[in-house]
Amino acid sequence: NLQQKNNSITKLIDVPTTLFTMMGTSSSIGALWSEYTVFLTGCGPSSLPDSIERGCYFGVLVLAGLSLILRIVTFGDNDLSTFACSIIFKATTNNHDSKNADAEEKYLNEELTLLQWRIMEWSSLLAVLGAFVSLAVQIFRGEQLDGMSGINVDMCRALRDMDSL
């Protein structure tokens, strides 16, 4: 049956989509956590390894960049979430027939997927904004910033060494 085949394909797509959006949102949360601790202490979180922190920032950079490029290319008509969902489901989320239970389930599935993508996209944009705020706070405090890290690396190393004693 074609309807059952379409329904099973939609459910198969849900797992990678959910995993991707969870990883993207987790990257944003990691970057926001880092920015919050830089805002408070002038250093990144001591319990977050540098490689994971860099990975979070890289994920945010990729997601925010994709979102921005897509908005530029489509003259603001598409954001990352609607573009991705239109590719995933090959239809807009407005096509639904409330008389058909399968169509209703497909519509709800599309709406939940769109919500996941929107949360991921907006959290990455919030993390970019947070990075600028955190950097501005560091500059306002007169911190000696090393390279592109946005922190005083020597001071943070000294604080970490003092905490480990």
C-alpha positions as CSV (number, residue, x, y, z in Angstrom):
1,N,0.0,0.0,0.0
2,L,1.4,3.4,-1.0
3,Q,0.0,5.2,2.1
4,Q,1.8,2.7,4.4
5,K,5.0,3.1,2.4
6,N,4.9,6.9,2.7
7,N,4.1,6.7,6.4
8,S,7.1,4.4,7.1
9,I,9.4,6.6,5.0
10,T,8.3,9.6,7.1
11,K,9.0,7.7,10.3
12,L,12.5,6.7,9.0
13,I,13.3,10.3,8.2
14,D,12.3,11.4,11.7
15,V,15.2,9.6,13.5
16,P,18.1,11.3,11.6
17,T,16.3,14.6,11.6
18,T,15.7,14.4,15.3
19,L,19.3,13.4,16.0
20,F,20.6,16.2,13.8
21,T,18.4,18.9,15.4
22,M,19.4,17.6,18.9
23,M,23.1,17.8,18.0
24,G,22.6,21.3,16.6
25,T,20.6,22.5,19.7
26,S,23.2,20.8,22.0
27,S,25.9,22.8,20.2
28,S,24.0,26.0,20.8
29,I,23.5,25.1,24.5
30,G,27.2,24.4,24.9
31,A,28.2,27.7,23.3
32,L,25.6,29.6,25.4
33,W,27.0,27.9,28.5
34,S,30.5,28.9,27.6
35,E,29.4,32.5,26.8
36,Y,27.5,32.7,30.1
37,T,30.6,31.6,32.1
38,V,32.8,34.1,30.2
39,F,30.3,36.8,31.0
40,L,30.4,35.9,34.7
41,T,34.0,35.0,35.3
42,G,36.0,36.1,32.2
43,C,36.9,32.4,31.5
44,G,35.2,29.5,29.8
45,P,33.6,26.7,31.8
46,S,36.2,24.7,33.6
47,S,34.1,21.5,33.4
48,L,33.7,21.7,29.6
49,P,36.7,20.4,27.7
50,D,38.2,22.8,25.2
51,S,37.7,20.3,22.3
52,I,34.0,20.0,23.1
53,E,33.7,23.8,23.5
54,R,35.3,24.3,20.1
55,G,33.0,21.7,18.6
56,C,30.0,23.6,20.0
57,Y,31.2,26.8,18.5
58,F,31.9,25.1,15.2
59,G,28.3,23.7,15.1
60,V,26.8,27.1,15.9
61,L,29.0,28.7,13.2
62,V,27.8,26.2,10.6
63,L,24.1,26.4,11.5
64,A,24.0,30.2,11.8
65,G,26.0,30.5,8.5
66,L,23.6,28.2,6.7
67,S,20.7,30.1,8.0
68,L,22.1,33.4,6.9
69,I,23.2,32.2,3.5
70,L,19.8,30.7,2.9
71,R,18.1,33.9,3.8
72,I,20.4,35.9,1.5
73,V,20.0,33.5,-1.4
74,T,16.2,33.4,-1.2
75,F,15.9,37.1,-0.4
76,G,14.5,36.4,3.0
77,D,11.7,34.1,1.8
78,N,13.1,31.0,3.4
79,D,14.7,30.2,6.7
80,L,16.7,27.0,7.4
81,S,13.8,25.3,9.1
82,T,11.2,25.7,6.4
83,F,13.7,24.9,3.7
84,A,14.8,21.7,5.4
85,C,11.3,20.6,6.1
86,S,10.2,21.2,2.5
87,I,13.1,19.0,1.4
88,I,12.4,16.3,4.0
89,F,8.6,16.1,3.4
90,K,8.5,17.3,-0.3
91,A,5.4,19.3,0.6
92,T,4.5,22.4,2.6
93,T,3.2,22.0,6.1
94,N,-0.1,23.7,5.1
95,N,-1.3,20.7,3.0
96,H,-3.4,18.6,5.3
97,D,-6.8,17.0,5.3
98,S,-8.4,16.8,8.7
99,K,-10.8,14.2,7.5
100,N,-8.1,11.6,7.0
101,A,-6.3,10.3,10.1
102,D,-3.1,9.5,8.2
103,A,-3.0,13.0,6.8
104,E,-3.5,14.4,10.2
105,E,-0.7,12.3,11.6
106,K,1.6,13.4,8.8
107,Y,0.6,17.0,9.4
108,L,1.5,16.7,13.1
109,N,4.7,15.0,12.3
110,E,5.7,17.8,9.9
111,E,4.8,20.4,12.5
112,L,6.9,18.8,15.2
113,T,9.8,18.4,12.8
114,L,9.5,22.1,11.8
115,L,9.5,23.0,15.5
116,Q,12.7,21.0,16.1
117,W,14.4,22.8,13.2
118,R,13.2,26.2,14.4
119,I,14.4,25.6,17.9
120,M,17.8,24.5,16.5
121,E,18.0,27.5,14.1
122,W,17.0,30.1,16.7
123,S,19.2,28.7,19.4
124,S,22.2,28.9,17.1
125,L,21.3,32.5,16.2
126,L,21.0,33.3,20.0
127,A,24.4,31.7,20.6
128,V,25.9,34.0,17.9
129,L,24.3,37.0,19.6
130,G,25.6,35.8,23.0
131,A,29.1,35.6,21.6
132,F,29.0,39.3,20.6
133,V,27.5,40.3,24.0
134,S,30.2,38.2,25.8
135,L,33.0,39.8,23.7
136,A,31.6,43.3,24.4
137,V,31.5,42.6,28.1
138,Q,35.2,41.4,28.0
139,I,36.2,44.5,26.1
140,F,34.2,46.8,28.4
141,R,36.0,45.2,31.4
142,G,39.4,45.9,29.8
143,E,40.5,42.3,29.6
144,Q,43.6,41.5,27.6
145,L,42.1,39.3,24.9
146,D,44.4,36.6,23.3
147,G,43.7,36.1,19.7
148,M,40.2,35.1,18.7
149,S,39.4,33.3,22.0
150,G,37.7,36.3,23.6
151,I,39.3,35.5,27.0
152,N,42.6,36.3,28.7
153,V,44.1,32.8,28.3
154,D,47.0,33.4,30.8
155,M,44.6,34.5,33.5
156,C,42.3,31.6,32.9
157,R,45.2,29.1,33.0
158,A,46.3,30.7,36.3
159,L,42.8,30.4,37.8
160,R,42.5,26.7,36.7
161,D,45.9,25.9,38.1
162,M,45.0,27.6,41.4
163,D,41.7,25.6,41.5
164,S,43.5,22.3,40.9
165,L,45.7,22.8,44.0
